[in-house]
Amino acid sequence: MLRAVAHLPAHHGRGAAIDSITLAHDERRLRRKLLTGKNGTEVLVDFPNTVTLDHEGALELEDGRLFEILAAKEILYAVTANDAAHLLRLAWHIGNRHTPAQLDADRILIKRDHVLKTMLEGLGAKVSDVTEPFFAEHGAYHSHNHAEPAHALLARK
């Protein structure tokens, strides 16, 4: 079994990967986990802190090779509004329920939940079923340094 020593951001430019894994939004946020790629490569992730793995990013393995991370298509709602102010109000209501959301200029993506759908439609939103990769906003306390190797984080402690 191989061990991941760092996570690299999307478009890292470090070359081709030996294998890849497709993960949902929730699965791409991890600290310790055994991953198995589509070709059977097993990779142990054991970072000192929780990380969020980027779509088309990679895990750098202890032998220098790469293991690619891909975002899975997920079953979501696309929430649209009458105008920008309406979309902002809808975002507030979604956030007030602590629901992970992807905020785009003209829509909000959320995981399907019939209670939220009913609430949003009651607020005048149009809610449509979509299936696509999900990139929810990170919380305020999320680390924004995607490329720092795990051994560098350990050295700082």
C-alpha positions in Angstrom: 0.0 0.0 0.0 1.2 3.5 -0.9 1.1 6.5 1.4 0.2 10.0 0.4 2.6 12.6 1.6 1.0 15.8 0.1 -2.0 17.0 -1.7 -1.6 19.0 -4.9 -4.1 21.6 -6.3 -5.8 21.3 -9.7 -3.6 22.0 -12.7 -0.5 21.3 -10.6 1.6 20.6 -13.7 3.5 17.7 -12.1 2.6 15.1 -14.8 0.4 12.1 -15.3 -1.0 10.0 -12.4 -0.6 6.3 -12.0 -4.3 5.9 -11.1 -7.3 8.0 -10.1 -10.3 8.0 -7.9 -13.7 9.8 -8.3 -15.1 11.1 -5.0 -18.2 13.0 -4.0 -17.9 16.5 -2.4 -18.1 15.1 1.2 -15.6 12.4 0.3 -13.0 14.9 -1.0 -12.8 16.4 2.5 -10.7 14.0 4.6 -7.9 13.6 7.0 -7.3 9.8 7.3 -8.7 7.3 4.9 -7.7 4.4 2.7 -8.5 5.1 -1.0 -8.7 2.6 -3.8 -8.2 3.9 -7.3 -10.1 2.7 -10.4 -7.1 0.5 -11.3 -6.9 -1.0 -7.8 -4.1 1.2 -6.4 -4.4 1.5 -2.6 -3.4 4.8 -1.1 -3.3 5.6 2.6 -4.1 9.2 3.4 -3.0 10.1 7.0 -2.6 13.9 7.1 -2.2 15.8 10.4 -5.1 18.1 9.5 -8.3 17.7 7.4 -7.8 18.7 3.7 -10.2 19.2 0.8 -8.9 17.6 -2.3 -9.4 19.6 -5.5 -11.0 18.2 -8.6 -8.2 17.3 -11.0 -5.8 17.7 -8.1 -3.6 14.9 -6.9 -2.1 13.1 -4.0 1.7 13.0 -4.1 2.8 9.5 -3.0 5.8 8.7 -0.9 7.6 7.4 -4.0 7.0 10.6 -6.0 4.2 9.3 -8.2 0.8 10.9 -8.4 -2.8 9.7 -7.7 -5.4 11.8 -9.4 -8.6 13.1 -7.7 -11.8 13.6 -9.7 -15.1 15.1 -8.6 -18.1 12.7 -8.9 -21.3 13.8 -10.5 -23.9 14.3 -7.7 -27.6 14.6 -7.6 -28.3 18.2 -6.8 -30.8 21.1 -7.0 -30.0 24.2 -9.0 -31.7 27.2 -7.4 -32.3 30.2 -9.5 -34.0 33.5 -8.7 -35.8 36.5 -10.3 -32.7 38.8 -9.9 -29.5 39.2 -8.0 -31.1 40.6 -4.8 -33.5 37.6 -4.8 -30.6 35.2 -5.2 -28.8 36.8 -2.3 -31.9 36.4 -0.1 -32.2 32.7 -1.1 -28.5 32.2 -0.3 -29.1 33.7 3.2 -31.9 31.3 3.8 -29.8 28.3 2.6 -26.9 29.4 4.8 -29.2 29.9 7.8 -29.8 26.2 7.6 -26.1 25.4 7.5 -26.5 23.6 4.1 -23.4 23.1 1.9 -23.9 25.3 -1.2 -22.0 26.1 -4.4 -22.5 29.8 -5.1 -22.4 30.7 -8.8 -23.2 34.1 -10.3 -26.6 33.0 -11.5 -27.6 30.0 -9.4 -26.9 28.1 -6.1 -26.3 24.4 -6.1 -27.4 22.3 -3.1 -27.8 18.6 -2.4 -31.4 17.4 -2.9 -33.6 17.8 0.1 -37.4 18.0 -0.3 -37.8 20.2 2.8 -35.4 22.8 1.4 -36.9 22.6 -2.0 -40.4 23.4 -0.6 -39.0 26.3 1.5 -37.1 27.8 -1.5 -40.1 27.4 -3.9 -42.2 29.2 -1.2 -39.7 32.0 -1.3 -40.2 32.3 -5.1 -37.1 30.3 -6.3 -37.1 28.0 -9.3 -35.6 24.7 -8.2 -34.4 22.3 -10.9 -32.9 18.8 -10.7 -29.3 18.6 -12.0 -26.5 16.0 -11.9 -23.0 17.4 -11.9 -19.9 17.8 -9.8 -20.5 19.7 -6.6 -18.0 22.3 -5.3 -19.6 23.7 -2.1 -18.1 26.7 -0.4 -15.6 26.0 2.4 -16.3 27.2 5.9 -14.6 30.3 7.3 -12.0 28.2 9.2 -11.0 26.0 6.3 -7.3 26.0 5.4 -6.8 27.6 2.0 -3.3 26.2 1.5 -3.9 23.3 -0.9 -0.3 22.5 -1.8 1.6 22.3 1.5 3.0 18.8 2.0 1.9 16.8 5.0 5.5 16.5 6.2 5.8 20.3 6.2 2.7 20.6 8.4 4.1 18.0 10.8 7.4 19.9 11.0 5.7 23.0 12.1 4.1 21.3 15.1 
